[in-house]
Amino acid sequence: MKKNVYIHYDEKGDILEVRFGKPALSYLEGKGDDVFERRDEKTGKCTGITILNFKKRKERRGSPSTHRIRSNILIEPIGIR
């Protein structure tokens, strides 16, 4: 099954959102360090991630080439092509 990936950055709020597939009723589950998983309310599967203070995080940790988001998020394979 092919799924689309949607990426949205809110510059004013400094929030990066990445969503997999079509919108669905979901909730956010905190993973620490301003990182959240978006989970489908019915299935519990990960449908995206939200990262707060995205640009500030980059400034704290170095250049984009060395920047890595540290989290313990496990994203299930969804057949993205």
C-alpha positions in Angstrom: 0.0 0.0 0.0 1.4 3.4 -1.0 1.1 6.3 1.5 1.9 9.9 1.0 4.1 11.8 3.4 3.1 15.4 4.3 5.6 17.8 5.8 4.6 21.1 7.3 6.8 23.7 9.1 5.2 26.5 11.2 7.9 29.1 11.2 6.2 31.4 13.8 5.6 28.5 16.2 8.9 26.7 15.2 7.0 23.4 14.9 7.8 20.7 12.3 5.0 18.2 11.6 5.4 15.1 9.5 2.3 13.0 8.7 2.0 9.7 7.0 -1.1 9.0 4.9 -4.6 10.5 5.1 -5.7 12.5 8.2 -7.3 10.4 10.9 -8.5 11.0 14.5 -5.3 10.9 16.5 -3.5 11.8 19.7 0.0 12.9 20.5 2.3 10.8 22.7 5.3 12.6 24.2 8.7 11.0 23.6 10.8 13.6 25.4 12.9 16.5 24.3 9.9 18.2 22.5 9.3 15.2 20.2 5.8 13.7 19.9 4.4 10.7 18.0 1.0 11.1 16.4 -1.0 7.9 16.9 -4.2 6.8 15.2 -7.0 6.6 17.9 -8.4 3.4 16.5 -5.3 1.4 15.6 -2.6 2.9 17.8 -0.3 3.0 14.8 2.1 5.9 14.3 0.7 8.3 11.8 3.3 11.1 12.1 5.7 13.0 14.3 5.7 16.5 15.7 8.9 18.3 16.8 8.6 21.5 18.8 11.4 24.2 18.8 12.8 22.7 15.6 15.1 25.5 14.5 16.2 26.3 18.1 17.2 22.6 18.3 19.4 23.0 15.3 21.0 26.1 16.7 21.8 24.3 20.0 23.2 21.2 18.4 25.2 22.5 15.4 25.0 22.8 11.6 22.4 20.9 9.6 25.0 18.4 8.4 25.7 17.3 12.0 22.1 17.8 13.3 20.3 14.6 14.4 17.0 14.4 16.2 17.4 12.2 19.2 14.3 10.2 20.1 13.1 6.7 20.8 10.4 6.8 18.1 9.7 3.5 16.3 7.9 4.1 13.1 6.2 1.0 11.7 6.9 0.2 8.0 4.1 1.6 5.9 5.2 1.0 2.4 6.2 4.5 1.4 7.5 4.7 -2.2 
